[in-house]
Amino acid sequence: MVKPRGAVCNLDCAYCFYLTKEQLFPESSFRMSDAVLESFTRQYIQAQRVPEVTFAWQGGEPTLMGLEFFERAVALQQQYCPPGMKISNSFQTNATLIDDEWARFFRRHNFLLGVSLDGPADLHDLYRRDKGGQPTHARVLAGVEHLKRHGVQFNILACVNDQTAQHPLEVYHHFRDEIGVQFIQFIPIVETLNASSGIASSRSVSGRAYGRFLNAVFDEWVRRDVGRVYVQIFDTALGIWSGQPAGLCVFAPTCGTGLALEHTGDLYACDHYVSPQHHLGNIMETPLAELVTSPRQVQFGQDKKTTLSRQCWECPVLFACRGACPKDRILATPQGEPGLNYLCEGYKVFFTHIDAPMRRMAELLRISLPPADIMLELPTKTGRKRH
């Protein structure tokens, strides 16, 4: 994940974990230089042995770099791309600065955008305000309209916090019916205040609330929207129930492949571990491939599995959860063992709840039928099955 503007953003979201990373670079201009951009592009492409290489741009807010920077980025990608390889770009943004010029650029180069939006205005604007404390929902929707007008592919990145968790269907219907979104990612907010005592902020979603939120959205989705709306955690679960590797890092047995590159060329173990103790080095001094495969990074990825609690190893949904994201393992088990995920209760409730329909959809896939056929088998709210 490349952060060309570092942690600099035009918004001041209350729960953002990345804004404080500015403190790591006290003398910085927070702008990736052309030299770092060129070196990263060349090294990243040359290190790949796959037919498609994806560049993931994040922040802070990456549009603050200006359009010219990304024009240079695309030109460098084309310069270093060998025959037979495809280059793609993903771009995470709050969308408040997107206009027709940005949208035309994204469409011309087939960027896939992730737009941060938490739900209807009253819910979104609770925590997602600008530097002056003003609401941002209307500006996000204006950016989305530019994307839709130019045919840019985008998905919604919706943070689930203590407030949005209470309104699962209102949030889902806002995305599906009012905006016409086809792709949604739900991201639980867990703000750790004291990891040693398992204390999270009041804005954080509890495990129980997150499980209820996912279950409510799933029940609506599985009866109406399979094959029409794609919710990342549901798609990931179907892959797992079908015997495929988890498509989402938090549910993979190990981690360590979601590294973060700061604007300076400094490489960190993970987007959630940008800290001095997880600094791997600088790509202008040490080759990128060497840093990614270093013993420290390999150990970081393996620790996700090796530090699981006994309760996790004995859990019936371990095959799906895998202990989830290590950054959220701030609780102790009833036996006093550390390392239990803050969202454990929610994940257990959710993965148990979806087991039967997931088994059926996986079976439909095995017999070469669309998983959407499950909607013909489940009762509607009136209690009748569709025919």
N, C-alpha and C positions, 0 to 999 in steps of 0.2 A: 504494500500500500504506500503510494508515493504522496508526500505532503509538500508540494513545492512552495507553499506559503507558510509552512509550519502550522502553528496553532492559531494564527491570526484569523479572525472571523469578524464579520459585520453584525453578527448577532451575539447575544449574551444569555444563552439558554441556561436556566438555573441548574440543570442536572448535568451539564457538559463536563466530562472528565478530562477533556483535552486542552481547554483554555489555559490551564495552569502550566502547561508544558513550555510556555513562553519563558518561564523562569530558568529553563535549562540553557538558554542562549541569550544572556544579558546584553551582549554587544552586537547582536545580529540585526541585519536588515530584514530578515524573514522573507527573503526572495531567493529561490534556487537560481544559481548562476548557470550560464550557458555551458560552462565547462562541466559542472556536475550533471546537468541534463544530458549532455553528449556522452559522458562516461557511463552513466547509468544505462542509457538506451542501448549503447553498444554492448556493454557487459551482460545486460539482462537478456538480450536476444541471443548473443553468442553462447550463453550458458544453457539454452533450452535445447531439448531433444524431443520436442512435441510439434505437431503440425500447426497448432494455433497458440500464439503468445498473447496474453491479455495484460495490458497496462491498467492498473487501478489507481485513479487519482482521487485523493481525499484531502482533508484539512483538519482543523480550520475550514475555511471556505476557499476552494481552489479557483473560483471565478475571479477572486481578487488578484490573481496573477495577471489577468488581462488576456485577451484573445490571441495576441501576437505570440505569447509564450507557447500556447498550445498549437498554433500553426507551426512553430519551430519544432515542437515535439513530434508532430505527425510527420513532418519532413524528415526528421532524423530516423524515425521508425521505418519509413520507406527506403531511406538510404542504406540502412543496415539489414533490412529484411532479406534473407536469402531466397532463392527461387523455391517455390513449393510451400513456403510458410505463409500463414495468414496472421495478420496483426489485428487485434481488436482492443477497444478502450472502454473501460467503465469509469464513471464519474459521479462521485457522491457530492450533492449540493443542497443548500437550503432553498435554491431556486429564486430567491428574491431579486437577484441581479440579472436574471435571464431575460433577454429581449430577442427581437427577431434576428439580429446578427448572430448572437450566440446559438440560437435554435438552428439557423441555416448551417452553421459550422458543424454542429452535432449531427445533423442529418446528412450532410455531405460526406462526413467521415464515419458514419454509422456508429456513433458513440451510444452506449447504453447508460442511461442515467438512473441514479438512485436519488429520489427526492424526499427530503425529510419533512414529514407532515404527520402530526399526531392524532388528527381527527377533526371534527367540526370546530369552528372558530372558538367557541367558549372553552373547549378542552385544550385545543392546540395553544391558544394564547396564554394559558395559565403559566406555562414555564418557558415558552419559546418567544422571547421578546428581543428587540434590538438593543443597541447600546444605550439608547435614550429611554428605555423602558416601554417602548410603544409595541403594540401587537403586530404580528407578522403574517397572520393567516391569509389575509387578502392579497398580500404581495406574493406569497407562495403560489396561490391559485392563479395569479396573473402570469407568473412564470410558467406554470403548468399549461396554461392556455397557449402560450407561445410554442411550447413543445408539441402540443397536440396539433396546432395549426400547420406545423412543418413536418409532421409525421415522425417525430423523434420517439424512439422506444424508451420507456421509463417505467420504473417500479416505485412503489411507495415504501419508505423506511419509517415505520411507525413505532415510536417509543411507547412502551406500556409502563405507565407510572401509577402512583397511588390513586390518581383521579381517573385516568382513562380506563383503568382496570375495572371500574365500577359501571362502565357503559360499553360492553363489548359489541352489542349489535348496533348501537348508535354509531360507533366508530366504523364498523365494517360496512354498514349501509351508506355512510358518508363516502367511503372510498368507492364502493361498488356502484351505487345508484346515482350519487350526485356528481362524482368526478368521472366515473366510467373507467376505473382502474382495473386492469387484469392481473397485475402482479403486485403482491404485498409481502413485506417482511415485517414481522413483529419482533421488536427488540426490547427485552425487559430491562428496566432501569434498576440497578442495584448500586447505590452509592455507599461505599463502605466508610464508616466513620471511625470504627475501631475494630480492626480485623481480629485482634486477640480476644475480644469479647463478643464478636459476632454482631456488632451493632451497625445498622444501616440507617440512612437518613429517612425522614418522614416522607420524602418524595418517592422513595423506593417502593416497588411493588412487592408485596409479600408472596411467598411461595403459594400459599392457599389462594390468594386473589388471582395470581397469574394462571394457575391451573383452571380456576373457574372461567376466567376470560377466554382461554384457549378452547375449553370445552364448549362454551356458548357459541363461539364463532364456528367451530368445527361442526356442530350440530346443524347450523344453518347451511354451511358450505356443502356438507355431504348429502344433503337432501335437494339442493338447488343448483350448486355451482361447480361441481366436479367437471373438469375439462373446459370450464368457462372462466373461472377465476383461479389463479395460482397463488397459493399461500405457501411461503417457503418452508415453514416447519411441517406443513402437511405433506408437501412433496418429498421432503427429506425423510419423513416417517415412512411413506410408501416405498421409497427406495430401500430403507432398512428392512421393512417387512418383506420385501421382495428378494432379500439376500444380497443387496448391493452395498458397497461402502457408503458411509454417511457422506452426504453432499454438503454438510455444514460442519465447520471445524469444531464447534462446541460439542457435537455428538460423535466425533471420531475418537477412537481409542487413545490416540496420541495427538499432539499438536506440534507447532513449531514451523508451520509453513505460511503463516500469516504475518510475515515480518513487516516492519514499518521503516521506511526511508525518509528521514527528515530532510529539510531544504538544504542543509549543510553537507549532505552526503553521509551523515552518521546513520548507521543501521542499528535497529533495535529488535529484540527478540519477538515482539508482538505489539500490535496497536495499543493494547491495554497494559503493556509493560515498557513504556518509554520512560526509563529511569536510568540513572548512572549504573546501577548494578546489573542492568540488562542491556548495556551498550556493548555491541559486538565489535565495533570498529568503524572506520570511515572508508567508503569505496574508492576514494581518491588516493588512499594509502595502501589498502589491502584489497585484492580482487574480490568482487561480490560473491562469486561462487565459493571462494575459500571461507568467507564469513558465514555464508548460509550453511555450509557443511561442517563448521567448526565443532569440536567436541562439546563446547559450552551450549551451542544451539541444539545439538542432537540430544544432550542431556535434558535441556529445557523441555523439549518435546516429549521425551520419555517419562519425565516426572509426572505428567498428567495421569499416566497409567499406574506407575509404581507407588504413588502416594494415595491411592484410593483407600478409603476406610474399609474395615471388615463389613460394615453395614452395606456399603455399596456392592462389594463382591457377592453378597448374599441376596441382593435385591432382584426381584423378578423382572424389572425393566432395565437392568444394567445394559442389556444388549442394544437398547435404544438410546439411553441417556449417557452412558459412559462417564458418569460423574459430572457432566456438563463443564462449563468453563471454569478453569482453575482460579480465575480472579474472584469468583463468587464462593469459593470454598472457605467460608469464614465461620461456619458453625461447628459445634462438636456433636458427636452422636450421643444418644442417651447413656452410652457406656463411657463417655468422656474422651473418646478418640477424636482428634482434630481432623479437619478436612472435609466436613459435610457441606454440600452446596446449599447456599441460602435459599435457592429455589427448589430444593429437593422435593418438598411436599407437593408442589405444583406439578413438577415433571412426572412424579409417580401417579398422581391423579389423572393427568392428561394422557399419558401413554397407556394406562390401564383402560381409560374410557374409550380410546380409539381402537383398541385391540381387535374387536370383532369386525368392524367395517374395514379396517386395514387388511386383515386376513382375507376378507372377501375380495377387496380390490386387487390384492396381490394374486389371488387365484384367477380373477378375470384376466389379468395380464398374462398369466401362465398359459391360459387357453386361447390367447390371441384375441381377446375381447377388450374393448375400452373400459377402463375403470369407471367411467361415467355411467356405465350400465347399472351401477349400484343404486343410482337414483330411481330406477324403475322397480327396485326391490324393497326399498325402505318405505315405511308408511309416511304419509304427509302429516301435517298438523291436524288434519281431520280424522286421522287414523286409517285412511284408505291408501292402498298401494297404487302407484301409477301403472298403467297398462300401455 
